[in-house]
């Protein structure tokens, strides 16, 4: 599947609903049926859309994990010749943050997701985010497929 994954930000934006500054991932380094490894340099951007009071809190790493999960789902769908169904993030579980803020970290963030389950109606993935080999955060995300009439 190596030829199916995007190396560039523009390709990532084509797979997820987030565009412009809200697309937090810059590149995909590895893609497999059950995992994805992406990187981001966006945490250092002074105009980051989630930044508040001149700080980007570690809590926002959950959004990086959720976006990587969406990219993974989009790539899986593309490999099957379809498009990923839109989804709603419905749950974050077992989240542990090991830092308070991330805007002061000098290098890229490594964002990893591993698929745990795909029920057809939704997905569960585990995410972990590292900086220079140090774990910053980890947890699990659950996404429910959006269907017409699903309450928002």
Phi, psi and omega in degrees: 000004185304328182280354184265351186260149184274136176265343187246158180301319181299323178292323178296315180301331179288345184259341185234163181285347183275136181231166175059223184293341181278349171281112190267350183258142182257330184199154174253128180262331182209140177220130175222172180305326186244008184201160177212144174232117179239166175229157177215140171249000188294338183297341180267356183289121180296343179257021179305131185294342179262358182290135178223140178051045178058033181212143172247108186287150179299334178307329182289352175298335176299322178293322176299317178296318180295321178293321177296323177297318179295319178298317179300313178298320178296320179291322176298316179297316179300319180296334178269359180082020179233185173246146178292140175290144175299151181224161177244127174290116185248346184201140167238130183228152173051037179283130174232128178251132184251003176221167179265320182223162182233350184291345181262007180276129190283331185253182180292155172270135174260119185247119182244137171230143176234126179290132177257320183202147173224106184271356187093326177263347181183178184225154170231137177223156173256140175236152172213141183233129183236156173227117181050042177085350180267128179288127179262324184198156171204161180171192179233146177240145171235135181234135177254134178299135176281128176233149179308129181093354177290128179296138180267000000 
